[in-house]
Structure formats: structure tokens, C-alpha cells
Amino acid sequence: MRWVYETYGRNHTALCSTVIRYRTKGAVRDVGKALGLPEDMTKLLSSQNSRSA
């Protein structure tokens, strides 16, 4: 944040945020994508997790 303020000035910046609530299955899928896991492995992990919840 400091870098943004110093680079663009406080009068030319704004704060913005998004709140996301994940369900476990969706979170596992997104983490799998981010880690580059194969889609079939991600599906397997997310389905195993939903059974134990």
C-alpha cells in the first residue's frame, strides 16, 4: 500500500476489496488449479473432502 501511495499519490488511489466465502469443495478446486494439479486429482480430492465434512 505504501508503494501505491508513494507512486501515485493518496489523491489518485483508492482501496477496494472483495470478500469471498468458499465452500470446502470450491476451495480445494481453486487450490488445486493454483498448484497446477491435474484436474482428475483435484476432483478426487474435493470429492473426498466433501464426504468427510
C-alpha positions in Angstrom: 0.0 0.0 0.0 2.8 2.4 0.8 4.3 1.9 -2.6 1.0 2.6 -4.3 0.5 5.8 -2.3 4.1 6.9 -2.9 3.9 6.1 -6.6 0.5 7.6 -7.5 -0.2 9.9 -4.5 -3.0 9.4 -2.0 -5.4 11.6 -4.0 -5.1 9.3 -7.0 -5.6 5.9 -5.3 -8.5 4.0 -3.7 -8.9 0.9 -1.6 -11.1 -1.9 -2.9 -11.7 -5.4 -1.5 -13.8 -8.4 -2.2 -15.0 -10.9 0.4 -15.3 -14.4 -0.9 -16.7 -17.2 1.2 -15.6 -20.6 -0.1 -17.2 -23.9 0.5 -14.7 -26.6 1.0 -15.1 -28.2 -2.4 -14.6 -25.0 -4.3 -11.6 -24.0 -2.2 -9.9 -27.4 -2.9 -10.6 -27.0 -6.6 -9.1 -23.5 -6.7 -6.0 -24.5 -4.7 -5.5 -27.5 -7.0 -5.6 -25.2 -10.0 -3.2 -22.7 -8.4 -0.8 -25.6 -7.6 -1.1 -27.0 -11.1 -2.6 -30.3 -10.0 -4.2 -32.4 -12.7 -8.0 -31.9 -12.9 -8.8 -35.5 -12.1 -6.7 -35.3 -8.9 -8.4 -32.1 -7.9 -11.8 -33.7 -8.4 -10.8 -36.7 -6.4 -9.5 -34.5 -3.5 -12.6 -32.3 -3.5 -15.0 -35.3 -3.5 -13.1 -37.0 -0.7 -13.2 -33.8 1.4 -17.0 -33.4 0.9 -17.7 -36.9 2.2 -15.8 -36.3 5.4 -17.5 -32.9 6.1 
